[in-house]
Amino acid sequence: MSTADHLRALHEQGFTLFPSVLDTRAVAALRERIDRLRPIHWDYLGLLDDHFKCVFNRGPEWLPYLDLPGVIEVAEAALGADCHVIGQTAWRSRPGFIGADLHLDHLVMELPERLLDDPAFQLPMQICTAHLYLDDITPDLCPTRVIPGSHRAGRRPRPGETHWRGREPEAVLCRAGDLLLFRSELWHAGSRNLSPNRSRYLLQIHYGRRMVAQKFSPYLAFQFSPAVLAACTPRQRRLLGDHEPAEYD
Ligand SMILES: O=C(O)CCC(=O)C(=O)O
């Protein structure tokens, strides 16, 4: 699929899948890299899942995941050539993990469905999330679930709501190394890890328009690693927030 095809899917379905972004060796290397992480700042090792935030700052070896070829072009087409990364989290979801209920991640404002149904109106994107899966995602290994087209609901799901216009969330089943990109207004959910002994490894990258604030915990105490900054390409520096001056600067 071309950049234009992916962009069209984001507008029409609210999500798009990139097959084989990483090959088998690169998947194994990234899983090992995640296994070597130790929690700092707001990271946690939970009973059923582990989260490591802002992993781009852990060392130059994490930088290539900010601008994966083929994916970054779509993020820039969707969010502007000056878009940036607002967060990046490595997850391990262990057996027994219970995923999130149906939700959306960010909606700038509620809008009437009749406006969103008008083919002449195209809702601009503000934030998109990439899920880089590091396992074959089978129905028992907490697939992400999405409701195609639900970014046009114009609102978030109400408590207890489980479908939109009769459509239930659909599991995104894919291969290790595939990447799902979805817009923040899409209704989506996690699901359970029902496997007896497999953990789902996931690298999540959030992209936002330049005016969307970066969420680099621990915020006031956050400091960029000098080794990471020294290794960045110009595009990676911009993705980390080194922008041309603009309004409010
Ligand atoms: O676990 C998943 O696949 C879904 C994650 C999710 O819904 C989120 O981070 O907003």
The ligand as a MOL file (V3000), in Angstrom:
LIG
                    3D

  0  0  0     0  0            999 V3000
M  V30 BEGIN CTAB
M  V30 COUNTS 10 9 0 0 0
M  V30 BEGIN ATOM
M  V30 1 O -3.7470 -3.4280 24.5390 0
M  V30 2 C -4.1380 -3.0040 23.4500 0
M  V30 3 O -3.9140 -3.5870 22.3950 0
M  V30 4 C -4.9240 -1.7260 23.3800 0
M  V30 5 C -4.2040 -0.5830 24.0030 0
M  V30 6 C -5.0880 0.6290 24.1100 0
M  V30 7 O -6.2550 0.5600 23.9570 0
M  V30 8 C -4.5170 1.9240 24.3990 0
M  V30 9 O -3.3280 2.0180 24.7390 0
M  V30 10 O -5.2600 2.9340 24.3020 0
M  V30 END ATOM
M  V30 BEGIN BOND
M  V30 1 2 1 2
M  V30 2 1 2 3
M  V30 3 1 2 4
M  V30 4 1 4 5
M  V30 5 1 5 6
M  V30 6 2 6 7
M  V30 7 1 6 8
M  V30 8 2 8 9
M  V30 9 1 8 10
M  V30 END BOND
M  V30 END CTAB
M  END
